[in-house]
Amino acid sequence: MSTGFVVLLALAISIVVASRLSLRGLPLRDRAVTLTVAELALTLCGLAILTFHCGAMFFTAATQRIPGTDGAIEDIRALGTSSLVWYVLPALLVLLGLRRLPLLALIVVSVALLAIGVTMYDGGSLETHLVAIFAGVVSLTAVAAMLVRPPRRDSSPVVTAVRT
């Protein structure tokens, strides 16, 4: 993965996030979903593991600095069954966390994750896989920017219990 690719991806993500922060119409008020703490945790956990998977593949030396990850990195890089599990389970966590989004948004996220997975394990070209990664990450970021609201501050079970 080239530096140019990483910079371009970071720029695209930054533009989407800046749009979310600066445009009054985002998130889309009539369609956006307020995630629960559990849904947000599932989504972030899935995304963290997918990021680790990507790091193991493309930034191995940096990822190896995380203590205790050598075996997982080897499994992921082998592109066998373990690697597939390391990809599919966190992808399912993301979908589970976002399950209350509108159907079209879930389809977009599902297709993006599927495209990344298929291009990773089908023996195709790296360029095709990088296009899938770029499109998938930007799509997921855009869906989140348009349709996801963070949990309400007063929705914590601890706060709710204290108030009752």
C-alpha positions in Angstrom: 0.0 0.0 0.0 1.6 3.2 -1.1 1.9 6.4 0.9 -0.1 8.2 -1.8 -3.0 5.7 -1.4 -3.0 6.2 2.4 -2.9 10.0 2.0 -5.7 10.0 -0.5 -7.8 7.7 1.7 -7.2 9.9 4.7 -8.1 13.0 2.7 -11.4 11.4 1.5 -12.3 10.4 5.1 -11.4 13.9 6.3 -13.7 15.5 3.7 -16.6 13.3 4.8 -16.0 13.9 8.5 -15.6 17.7 7.9 -18.9 17.6 6.0 -20.5 15.9 9.0 -19.2 18.5 11.3 -19.9 21.6 9.2 -23.2 20.8 7.4 -26.3 21.5 9.3 -28.3 18.8 7.4 -26.0 16.0 8.7 -26.9 13.6 10.0 -30.1 13.3 8.0 -32.7 14.1 10.7 -35.6 12.0 9.4 -33.4 8.9 8.6 -30.6 9.0 11.2 -30.5 6.5 14.0 -29.2 7.1 17.5 -27.0 4.2 18.4 -27.2 2.6 21.8 -24.0 2.3 23.8 -24.0 -1.5 23.0 -24.5 -0.8 19.2 -21.7 1.7 19.2 -19.4 -0.7 21.1 -20.1 -3.5 18.6 -19.5 -1.2 15.7 -16.2 0.2 17.1 -15.0 -3.2 18.1 -15.6 -4.6 14.7 -13.9 -1.6 13.0 -10.9 -1.9 15.4 -10.4 -5.6 14.5 -10.9 -4.9 10.8 -8.2 -2.1 11.1 -5.9 -4.6 12.9 -6.5 -7.1 10.0 -5.6 -4.4 7.5 -2.6 -3.4 9.5 -1.4 -7.0 9.7 -1.6 -7.2 5.9 -0.2 -3.9 4.9 1.7 -2.5 7.9 3.1 -5.7 9.4 6.1 -4.1 11.2 3.9 -1.4 12.9 1.3 -4.0 13.8 3.8 -6.3 15.4 4.6 -3.6 17.9 1.3 -4.6 19.6 2.3 -7.1 22.3 1.0 -10.6 21.8 -0.2 -10.2 18.2 2.5 -12.3 16.4 0.3 -15.4 16.1 -2.7 -13.5 14.9 -0.7 -11.5 12.4 0.7 -14.8 11.0 -2.7 -16.3 10.7 -4.1 -13.2 9.0 -1.2 -12.9 6.5 -1.6 -16.6 5.6 -5.0 -15.8 4.1 -6.4 -19.1 5.2 -9.4 -20.0 7.3 -8.1 -18.1 10.4 -7.6 -15.0 8.3 -11.1 -15.3 6.9 -12.5 -15.6 10.4 -10.5 -12.6 11.5 -12.2 -10.7 8.7 -15.8 -12.1 8.7 -16.5 -11.9 12.5 -15.6 -8.2 12.9 -17.5 -7.4 9.7 -20.5 -9.1 11.2 -20.0 -7.0 14.4 -20.1 -3.8 12.4 -23.3 -4.9 10.6 -24.8 -6.0 14.0 -24.0 -2.6 15.5 -25.5 -0.8 12.5 -28.5 -3.1 12.1 -31.1 -0.4 12.8 -29.9 1.8 9.9 -32.2 2.1 6.9 -32.1 -1.0 4.7 -30.3 0.8 1.8 -27.5 1.9 4.1 -27.1 -1.6 5.5 -26.9 -2.9 1.9 -24.2 -0.3 1.0 -22.2 -1.3 4.1 -22.7 -5.0 3.4 -21.7 -4.7 -0.2 -18.6 -2.7 0.8 -17.5 -5.2 3.3 -18.2 -8.1 1.0 -16.3 -6.5 -1.9 -13.3 -6.0 0.4 -13.5 -9.6 1.6 -13.9 -11.1 -1.9 -11.1 -9.1 -3.4 -8.9 -10.1 -0.5 -9.4 -13.9 -0.8 -10.2 -14.4 -4.5 -6.6 -14.3 -5.7 -7.2 -11.2 -7.8 -4.9 -8.2 -8.1 -3.8 -6.0 -5.3 -5.0 -2.9 -7.3 -8.6 -4.3 -7.4 -8.4 -5.0 -3.6 -7.2 -1.5 -2.9 -10.0 0.0 -5.0 -12.4 -2.1 -2.9 -10.8 -0.9 0.3 -11.0 2.7 -0.8 -14.6 2.5 -1.9 -15.6 0.5 1.2 -14.0 2.8 3.8 -15.3 5.9 2.1 -18.8 4.4 1.8 -18.8 3.3 5.5 -17.6 6.7 6.6 -20.3 8.4 4.5 -23.1 6.1 5.8 -21.9 6.9 9.4 -21.7 10.6 8.7 -25.2 10.8 7.2 -27.1 8.3 9.3 -25.5 7.6 12.7 -26.0 9.7 15.8 -23.9 8.8 18.9 -25.7 7.5 22.0 -27.4 10.1 24.1 -25.5 11.2 27.1 -28.4 10.2 29.3 -28.8 6.7 27.9 -26.2 5.1 30.0 -27.7 2.3 32.2 -25.8 3.8 35.2 -27.2 7.3 34.7 -30.7 5.8 34.1 -30.5 3.7 37.3 -29.3 6.8 39.3 -32.2 8.9 38.0 -35.0 6.4 38.9 
